Amino acid sequence: MAKAKDAEIIELAVVEGRVIVTFDADFHALLAARGAAFPSIVRIREEGLKAAELVRLIRRIEAQFKGDLEQGCVITYYQGKVRMRRLPI
């Protein structure tokens, strides 16, 4: 889906019950504008993470916020801190 539009990615995530993991800030704004309750979004605001570090981070966030991700939320990771907000925002 590298060439898909953000709206297409959101729609597919809703249909398939997926969580979007991204470096892109646009997804939070799109969900807020729609007043959407799904899908959950995990935004990583840290450049230069190696693949193994990124996988560990995503798994840690998933474990810590599993229930929130299932209910609909946006999570932002930045400089070692995680902020979670429930949807809709």
Backbone torsions as a table, in degrees:
resi	resn	phi	psi	omega
1	MET	NA	19.0	-177.2
2	ALA	-58.0	-30.3	-178.4
3	LYS	-101.0	1.8	-178.9
4	ALA	-74.1	152.1	175.6
5	LYS	-75.8	153.6	-178.5
6	ASP	-54.9	-42.0	-179.4
7	ALA	-61.8	-36.8	177.8
8	GLU	-66.6	-40.1	178.9
9	ILE	-64.2	-43.4	178.8
10	ILE	-61.0	-47.6	-178.5
11	GLU	-61.2	-43.3	178.8
12	LEU	-64.1	-41.4	178.9
13	ALA	-62.1	-38.7	177.9
14	VAL	-65.0	-49.3	-177.4
15	VAL	-61.5	-40.9	-175.7
16	GLU	-93.6	-0.8	179.9
17	GLY	66.3	39.5	-176.9
18	ARG	-102.8	162.9	172.7
19	VAL	-103.8	137.0	177.8
20	ILE	-93.6	127.6	173.9
21	VAL	-111.8	126.3	-171.2
22	THR	-149.6	162.0	169.5
23	PHE	-100.4	-3.4	-170.7
24	ASP	-93.7	129.0	179.7
25	ALA	-76.3	-17.1	-174.3
26	ASP	-61.0	-32.2	-176.0
27	PHE	-62.7	-41.9	178.0
28	HIS	-59.3	-45.5	-178.2
29	ALA	-64.5	-41.6	179.3
30	LEU	-62.6	-43.1	178.7
31	LEU	-65.8	-40.7	179.0
32	ALA	-63.1	-43.6	-179.4
33	ALA	-63.4	-33.3	-179.5
34	ARG	-85.7	-15.1	-173.5
35	GLY	65.9	29.3	-173.4
36	ALA	-76.1	146.8	176.1
37	ALA	-98.2	-12.1	180.0
38	PHE	-147.4	157.1	-0.2
39	PRO	-85.4	166.8	172.5
40	SER	-72.9	148.7	-178.5
41	ILE	-127.2	134.3	170.5
42	VAL	-115.3	114.8	179.4
43	ARG	-105.4	124.6	177.7
44	ILE	-99.6	117.2	-178.8
45	ARG	-106.2	45.6	-179.3
46	GLU	-138.8	122.5	-179.7
47	GLU	-86.4	156.6	169.8
48	GLY	81.8	9.6	177.0
49	LEU	-71.4	135.7	175.3
50	LYS	-75.9	158.8	-175.0
51	ALA	-54.3	-46.2	-178.3
52	ALA	-63.9	-39.5	177.3
53	GLU	-64.2	-41.9	-179.8
54	LEU	-64.0	-42.7	178.0
55	VAL	-61.6	-45.5	178.8
56	ARG	-61.0	-42.8	179.7
57	LEU	-62.0	-48.1	-179.6
58	ILE	-62.2	-42.1	178.8
59	ARG	-64.4	-39.1	178.5
60	ARG	-65.0	-44.3	178.4
61	ILE	-63.5	-43.7	179.5
62	GLU	-59.5	-45.0	-179.2
63	ALA	-65.6	-42.4	-176.6
64	GLN	-71.3	-34.2	-172.1
65	PHE	-119.7	24.8	-175.1
66	LYS	-51.5	-52.2	-179.3
67	GLY	-61.7	-41.0	178.8
68	ASP	-65.0	-42.4	178.7
69	LEU	-62.7	-35.9	178.2
70	GLU	-70.5	-30.2	-178.0
71	GLN	-87.6	-16.7	-179.4
72	GLY	105.5	109.4	-180.0
73	CYS	-156.5	167.0	170.3
74	VAL	-118.6	134.1	-179.3
75	ILE	-123.4	135.6	176.2
76	THR	-122.1	130.4	175.3
77	TYR	-110.3	126.0	179.8
78	TYR	-152.6	125.5	176.6
79	GLN	50.4	47.2	175.6
80	GLY	80.9	-0.7	-179.2
81	LYS	-112.3	147.3	-179.8
82	VAL	-120.3	128.5	175.6
83	ARG	-118.2	133.2	-179.5
84	MET	-123.5	136.7	173.9
85	ARG	-131.7	135.3	179.1
86	ARG	-75.5	149.1	176.0
87	LEU	-92.8	152.2	-2.3
88	PRO	-77.3	156.6	177.0
89	ILE	-115.2	NA	NA
